[in-house]
């Protein structure tokens, strides 16, 4: 089953020196792509990696074990937590 590509309708303005533009055009030509496709294929994976690194929490083995232990054996609620829960229930 053929896949449909999403239409690219949004625009990004990119300022470059003449040398930079020529380099991008040459690289795109070697890959037999237009400059836009070359830039998107090159930059989107890099952008995804940056976002992934920024949004993912990596725990050490010790911290992972602590989180699992807390999930399996949660501590008793503190008085402050109980008071907050009561206030929340009163507003609802």
Protein Blocks (a to p, Z undefined) as FASTA:
>chain_A
ZZdddddfbdcdddddfklmmmmmmmmmmnopafklmmmmmmmmmmmmmmmmmmpccddf
klmmmmmmmmmmccdddfklmmmmmmmmmmZZ
